[in-house]
């Protein structure tokens, strides 16, 4: 793969959208991820800087733009530097009813 691209499942794992790379791949193959508006079921799809990734979760959808490609799965502050959150509103992933 080219230096300016990274596998989608690997990027999702580095950015901490999944606890393991296997779970990141399952998220993609299950059809819950779109890259630039196109649904993909290929965990090996290459993502590049500027790509917009939409992740459908149980109660919300996250929309992020790839700002950097990861080199490792580091701490959360480091992972947040890999993307810019484009999700409208300030919704949370956990509601009061879930507690």
Secondary structure in CASP SS format (residue, H / E / C, confidence):
PFRMAT SS
TARGET T0000
AUTHOR 0000-0000-0000
METHOD secondary structure of the structure
MODEL  1
X C 1.00
X C 1.00
X C 1.00
X C 1.00
X E 1.00
X E 1.00
X E 1.00
X H 1.00
X H 1.00
X H 1.00
X H 1.00
X H 1.00
X H 1.00
X H 1.00
X C 1.00
X C 1.00
X C 1.00
X C 1.00
X C 1.00
X C 1.00
X H 1.00
X H 1.00
X H 1.00
X H 1.00
X H 1.00
X H 1.00
X H 1.00
X H 1.00
X H 1.00
X C 1.00
X C 1.00
X C 1.00
X E 1.00
X E 1.00
X E 1.00
X C 1.00
X C 1.00
X E 1.00
X E 1.00
X C 1.00
X C 1.00
X C 1.00
X C 1.00
X C 1.00
X C 1.00
X E 1.00
X E 1.00
X E 1.00
X C 1.00
X C 1.00
X C 1.00
X E 1.00
X E 1.00
X E 1.00
X E 1.00
X E 1.00
X C 1.00
X C 1.00
X C 1.00
X C 1.00
X E 1.00
X E 1.00
X E 1.00
X E 1.00
X E 1.00
X E 1.00
X C 1.00
X C 1.00
X C 1.00
X C 1.00
X C 1.00
X C 1.00
X C 1.00
X C 1.00
X C 1.00
X H 1.00
X H 1.00
X H 1.00
X H 1.00
X H 1.00
X C 1.00
X C 1.00
X E 1.00
X E 1.00
X E 1.00
X C 1.00
X C 1.00
X C 1.00
X C 1.00
X C 1.00
X C 1.00
X C 1.00
X C 1.00
X C 1.00
X C 1.00
X H 1.00
X H 1.00
X H 1.00
X C 1.00
END
